[in-house]
Structures are given as C-alpha cells and as structure tokens.
C-alpha cells in the first residue's frame, strides 16, 4: 500500500468507529454518549467541530480575497484547494452540528423562526449562505470535466467576483460572531478569555488560521501524492500570517491590560497554564518561526510553524467553547472518548471526500496520478474481487469497507452496556428499613425517607393474613423477606436470582440440568421456574405476580406497591391529599446509625450527625 | 401586569411542598440523581427545589424570569419567549436543541433531557397556563408557611421593602432580583447572602443581552462596509494593474 492508501485505510477505520458511536448517540441520547451535563451543556462538539471547523475553513475566504481582490497571482496555485477545503470544512461543521443538536431534524427552524438578537441565529444564517457561496465557487472545477455543464460554468465564472466579495462579507460576519456567542456569558467564560473584543479576536485569529491551514494542507498533500509543494507562494503567506498573529497578540494583551487581568497571568492554576500554552502555540512560536527568512522558505519550517499555529488556534476555540469555563459547583468537563471519536470521524469523512475530489478533478495544476490506475499495485483485483483480500498489494474498496466494518464492530463492543443503559445513574445499594411497629424507609440513607406505619397498615389490611398483599416473594426458607433483599439498588434493576451463586458451591453447585432441560437451548425462557424447587418462594394468595427475576429499582418498587392503593383509596374516600407525594414524604430525618463510622461522607449523607452547636 | 414571586427565606421551613406541587401540576416524572445533574436539586423533571444555605437557611431555587432574559435573547429560533404576563416560557415545537439558552443563563436554571432520544430544555414556566387563567403558580399555592407568594412585581417589591424596614436586624438590607441582571420577576429577601443560589458569582445589574447588543447591531454595517470595501479595493487594484500593463507602451 502506498501513502494514500494507508491514509485512506486509517481514515475509514476512524469513520467506522464514529459510525458505531453515532448510532449509540441517536439511539440513547446525548447523556449516554457524551460527558455533557447541566453544568457544561456545550463541549467538544461545539468547541472543535463547529467553532474549530469554521475557523479551519477560513482559508477559503482569505485565499479568494488574496487572489481575486488583491490580485496576488503568486497564490493562484493554492486557491482551488483552499476553496475545496473550506467547502468540505463547512459541510463537516454542519454534519458535526447535527450530532450535537438535541433535535437535529429541527435545524431548518433557523430559516423560518427568526430571532435577530441571537448571535447564533446570525452564525447559522451566515454559514448556510456561505456554504452556498462556496459550492458555487467550487462548482466550476468539477464542471470542467463535463461538457454538458459548460454553460453553467461560464455563468459561474462571470459572477465569480461578486461571489468572492459576498463570501468575504459573510465570513467576516460569522467568524467574528462565533466570538459574540460568548459575550452573554461573562460569569461562565474565564476572565483570561472573556472579553468584549471576542468577536475581533476570533476574526483576526481566523484569518491567521486560514493562511496556516492552507500551508499545512499544501504540504500534507504534497507528501501524500509526492507533489511539489508551492513553497514560494506559501512563504509569502507565512510572512503575512506573521503580521496577523502579531496584531492578534497586541489586541489580546492590550485587552487583558485594559481589563486589569494582566496580574492574573502570574498566578498559578491550570487555566493560566493553558493560557500560556495556547498563546505560545497559536501565536508566539509561529511568529518567531515565520520571522526567520530561512525558516519561512523551508518546507520543514513552514510545516512546523503552520501546524503549531493551527493546533493552537483550534485549542483556543475548544477552550472558549467549554474547556475553561468556570465550572458551576466545580464541575469540570472532560470530553468522553465517544465525543472525540465522532469528531474524528467527521473530520476523516471530510478528508476522504477531499482525497476523492482531488483525484478526480483538477484542483492543482497537475492532477495526482490515481494510485489505483497503476496495474502493478492492483493486479486483477477488479476481475476476481473478494478473493484477493490476502494479497498485501490489494488496496481499494474491499479493504476500506473491511476497515469500516471492523472499526464499527470494535466501536459497538467498546460502548459499555452499563453507561449506555444506566441513564446516568450511579449504583446505589439499598439498606434495610429500620424500626419496629413503624419502619423508617430510606434505602440510600440520604435522610429523605418515609416513616411507614407497618403495624397500622397491616391491621387495616386484615391482620396476619394480609402479609401476602405486599410481600410477594420470599427468600427460600424465609417467611416475610424485606423489600431490600431483592430490590437491592435504589434505581437500577438487580438480579434476584443470582445464577452465578446457584452454580457455585455455596448455592449447592447445581448442575446445569437441574434447571435447564438438556434437549432445549439454555435460556431463561426454557429454564425451570424457581418455584418448582423453592416451594415457599411465592407465598400463597399473593396478588402480585413475579414475572421475571430481575427486581426493579427500590424506588420504583416502593412507589409501585403503595401508589396504586393510595390512588384508589383517594378516589373512594374523596381524600385527594391521600394520593399526593406528601401523604408519605412528610419529613426529613437525620438517621443516626452507630454502626457506620463517622466519615465526612457519612455525615454529609445524614447517616451520622455531627454534634449540633447553636 | 407583571407577575412575580417573592420568596422570604426566613419563613421557609424546607418542607418541599412547593417542589411536590410543581411536579404534580406540571406532570413531571419521578427523577433520580443523574450523572449530569447538579447538586442543587433542579433537573429536567424538577423545576424547583429547596437549597439549604448557611445558618440552616432554606431558599427555593427556580427560574428567575428575568425582565430582560439572556435565554430569550440567545435562542436562535425564538423557542423561549418572555410573555406579556412576565413568565419566560418555552416552545417544544420550535426548539432545535442547541442549548445556547443553558449556556447563556446567568443562574444556570434551564436543564436538559440528557437521557432522552428526543430531548427538550426544561425549566419553571411560572405556571403560565394557570396565571393566564387568573390562578397562582402551584408552588405559591402549596406553601404552608406563606414563604413564597405570588403577585404584581411592584406590590411584592413594596412588600419586601416593608418587611425589611419593619423587622430591623432580621433581614439583609437587599431585595435579590430588584436590580440583578436588569431585574427579575422572582424576588428574594433573606437573613443571609443568597449568592449561593446563583452559582456563587456576584451578579451585576446589567442585563446580559446588552452585552451582545452592540455586536449584533453592528452586523449590517460591518457587512456593508466589508462588501463595499472589498469591491472598491478590487476596482482600484484592477485599474492600477491595467495602467501598469499599458504603461510601457506610452
């Protein structure tokens, strides 16, 4: 495999992984697949996919401006690929946004429901319009290959200048408005980043980023396709980027000084460290490198400076987008691997589209040779298809499909069933209710419980014969097992049967066939019912039928047991308050349990009270 | 009319009747402590909660219904709106789930259905349907201690100041919500500092939408300026290039 094939293989792997995560994202919601929370509602998908993506695509309007407005003919060689990158970048932004939006099928609402006060409304409109402009700017390139499109192409070439001007106007607006988004969050964005000048800072850094991205992309594709990079033109670009970055530094530090935040730069704290790291990567080091003429004109120098700058500015977008926000209640947001996988998948898909288009259309002066066209690297593949999989030289759709499917299956296995199904609830083991005639029911000992007049209720329901009205299942050789013995978690279903235990020595080392008929497949449905051996398991006459041995969560079980009768009685006796929550949830009690050591956690949960001092 | 709620934390005994009434009236499902929740008791299914502050003070947390709400200004599709009665309400049908309102709210009130495949933003709507029909919000009706009361904002503001004046030494001399963020419809008086209710930040008096107003108002001018500037530059540069190419002939 050559360089291009290796890259494409890797990209397909990432796309496959992202596809699996994307399926989980839409099946189980944002909570199951992201680390977003009520404290940090925006995260990596906004910071990187949307804000970073838009900024990365700034090369389109910078290069069209340089070539068509300022007539810098030296840069003409890179304008087509810059427009293509911008177009694919914006498509990636739109696709990435679909993952982040809670209701992505409503994205068109922005077109019909207007709120001109919202910067996001403006960003949305500008992105939609600019995507249209970019597609019209790029369309003449593929149109070259089709004679039927010649007339369309001529029309588009004639309106190119107005399109370029419109594109610059729209880009200026939304590149800066991405900064305006955060003006409304002075209490959330850290003061080292929050500034009334955010729109200006975003615009200036996007211009520099656009230039450096074009540089990076030119060198990367030059390496991939063994093309000659446009080093001379890129040196001009690097020189210009240096001035833009210097302007950025000047504005940023002047702003910090004006807001009196400079003193904070000397303090400790990871956010200050992040600030310096970001500033060094995005501006200081690239400025220094681009200022040395020898470095500016060398391939390695251009590559190093540009990749550092691109990394730094994208990091800046991720920082402002959520990473450095002042956490409410000290909640710190760290992206989940699933979030990063989806973002990487979107970028990889865009990169694959880029490679597809440059191989088929004349994006550079010379179209790179299609590696698959070389018969030596791909012998007879098209004739025999799948059977050639074992040959190392094989590169093509079969291998890519395999990469995709393989990565997707790995992705599905990595998506742990626990977090996906638990709906964001941590395990909380249930403690038994304490008391005598009156029970204090508070499974997780948080102090919010119900004092349950057990004896009184028992009398009301008919004395000793009434036990079975509630106690619908007992442990073997027990008469009235407590609720907590099967419903062992506050919110999650727990296994009341314990298969492992039955198979263990403690459980009598039951051979499989004690429960499973050897002639039938071993499954819950075909196994012997528990009551067949444990005759006392289900008390006679209980109205509650045990359908399966996964006991529901304690809270749901308690509510399910009480609420039905309460609602019925409320109607029957005309006492509506009898069916209300407060009928049982009346008091908060600080439970004192001498058996629990007085750890701070126990005190915090109300298990133990520190001595009251008043 | 401008509907408002006044909560007096010195009267609140922390019985949670308000929160229970809210759940019943708004038909909110039971909730569990979730990974993505905050420890203030609010969630997509709990629109109000009792937060315990210093000196065993109980304060009810809920949407403040700002007079100039940041969430309303932020929503790109206008799913949140400030109604004529003063309630800030949410329209399921318009929302596209960008969560900009949650980012914009200075009090961190709106919560999200993180566990749902079709999630919505959830917060107190001041029982808009009930107050429009002439009723009171369920929480104020349920409060047995009259710690949280409903009425006209001006009347409640006067009442708050009266209580502070007539009980010297009991209250901190401040009505929370009178001026913060440009004023809110939910007012508090208390014997302790209530900044713990607002996520700890001091909270200025400037309405947050004003911070974006300048940037948004300049949009048409920036656009026209950039487009005209670029077109002009292009014309000048093209002319100069043309002259230069004609130059040697003369």
Interface residues (C-beta under 8 A of the other chain):
Chain A: X26 X27 X28 X29 X30 X31 X32 X36 X37 X38 X39 X41 X42 X65 X68 X69 X70 X71 X100 X101 X102 X103 X104 X106 X107 X109 X110 X113 X114 X115 X116 X117 X118 X119 X120 X121 X122 X124 X161 X164 X165 X166 X168 X169 X170 X172 X173 X176 X177 X180 X181 X183 X184 X185 X186 X187 X188 X196 X199 X326 X328 X329 X331 X423 X424 X425 X426 X428 X490 X491 X553 X555 X556 X559 X580 X581 X582 X585 X588
Chain B: X14 X16 X17 X20 X23 X24 X30 X32 X33 X34 X35 X36 X37 X38 X39 X40 X42 X43 X70 X73 X74 X75 X76 X77 X78 X79 X94 X95 X96 X97 X98 X99 X100 X102 X103 X104 X106 X108 X111 X112 X113 X114 X115 X116 X117 X118 X119 X120 X199 X200 X201 X203 X204 X208 X209 X211 X212 X213 X215 X216 X219 X222 X223 X226 X227 X230 X231 X233 X234 X237 X238 X241
